[in-house]
Amino acid sequence: MSISQQKIATAHKLAKQLHATEQAVSEAYTEMAKFAAMLPQAQAEANVSRIVGRKVVAKAGEGMSIASNLFQVITEAHLLLTAVQHQVGLEVFDFGAGTDKPKKSFGSTVVVPARQLEQVA
């Protein structure tokens, strides 16, 4: 069975965007955590009551919770895309985020990283 180059190229673009989105969500969570961690120190340095900034601290915590939920959602989307990958006949390809994963073997089928295919083409 021949898999069209268009299908492979489309899957590659989608995977690239998925990984960029995952990275952005991770960075958003990290930055929100840094911001939340800075708040108590900022209050102390400014010599203001904890009461003054309590809503800011609460919103920072809420932001971390939202970012955590977003991370869960994008992870679930990733897993669903893996299922779609199998449904459309691309299960032999690995569209990883730039890190080489061990080759997986499913019976007589060997998963080949998409990067290796690009190098051959």
C-alpha positions in Angstrom: 0.0 0.0 0.0 1.4 3.3 -1.0 1.0 6.3 1.3 0.7 9.6 -0.5 3.4 12.2 0.0 0.7 14.8 0.5 -0.7 12.8 3.4 2.8 12.5 4.9 3.5 16.2 4.4 0.2 17.3 6.0 0.8 15.0 9.0 4.3 16.5 9.3 2.9 20.1 9.3 0.2 19.2 11.8 2.7 17.4 14.1 5.1 20.4 13.9 2.2 22.7 15.0 1.1 20.4 17.8 4.7 20.3 19.2 4.9 24.1 19.0 1.6 24.4 20.8 2.8 21.9 23.5 5.9 24.0 24.0 3.9 27.2 24.2 1.6 25.8 26.8 4.6 24.5 28.8 6.3 28.0 28.6 3.0 29.7 29.7 2.8 27.5 32.7 6.5 28.1 33.6 6.1 31.8 33.3 3.0 31.9 35.4 4.7 29.8 38.0 7.6 32.3 38.0 5.2 35.2 38.4 3.3 33.5 41.2 6.6 32.8 43.0 7.7 36.4 42.7 4.6 37.8 44.4 5.4 37.2 48.0 8.9 38.6 47.6 7.6 41.6 45.8 5.2 42.3 48.6 8.0 42.0 51.1 10.3 44.3 49.1 7.6 46.9 48.6 6.7 46.6 52.3 3.0 46.2 51.7 0.5 44.1 53.6 -0.3 40.6 52.2 -3.9 41.8 52.1 -3.1 44.4 49.4 -2.0 41.8 46.9 -4.1 38.8 47.9 -6.3 39.0 44.8 -3.2 39.1 42.6 -1.9 36.0 44.3 -5.3 34.3 43.8 -5.3 35.2 40.1 -1.8 33.9 39.6 -2.9 30.6 41.2 -5.9 30.5 38.9 -3.7 31.2 35.9 -1.5 28.2 36.9 -4.6 26.0 37.2 -5.8 27.1 33.7 -2.4 26.5 32.2 -2.3 23.1 33.8 -5.7 22.3 32.4 -4.6 23.5 29.0 -1.6 21.2 29.2 -3.9 18.3 29.9 -6.2 19.2 27.0 -3.3 19.4 24.5 -1.9 16.1 25.8 -5.3 14.5 25.2 -5.4 16.0 21.7 -1.9 14.6 21.0 -3.1 11.1 22.0 -6.2 11.5 19.8 -4.1 12.5 16.9 -2.0 9.4 17.4 -5.2 7.4 17.0 -6.1 9.3 13.8 -2.6 8.6 12.6 -3.3 4.9 12.8 -6.8 5.3 11.2 -5.3 7.1 8.1 -2.5 4.6 7.5 0.4 6.5 8.9 1.1 4.3 11.9 4.5 3.4 10.5 5.7 7.0 10.8 7.0 8.8 13.9 6.4 12.5 13.7 8.3 13.3 16.9 9.2 16.7 18.3 12.8 16.6 17.1 14.0 14.0 19.6 14.8 10.5 18.3 12.7 7.8 19.9 13.6 4.2 19.8 12.3 2.4 16.7 9.1 0.6 17.6 8.2 -2.7 16.1 4.6 -3.9 15.7 4.9 -7.4 14.4 6.5 -7.1 11.0 6.0 -3.3 10.8 8.8 -1.0 11.9 8.2 2.6 12.8 10.5 5.0 10.9 11.0 8.6 12.1 9.6 11.0 9.5 12.9 12.9 9.6 14.6 9.9 8.1 12.2 9.8 5.2 12.8 13.5 4.5 16.6 12.8 4.3 16.0 10.0 1.8 13.5 12.0 -0.4 
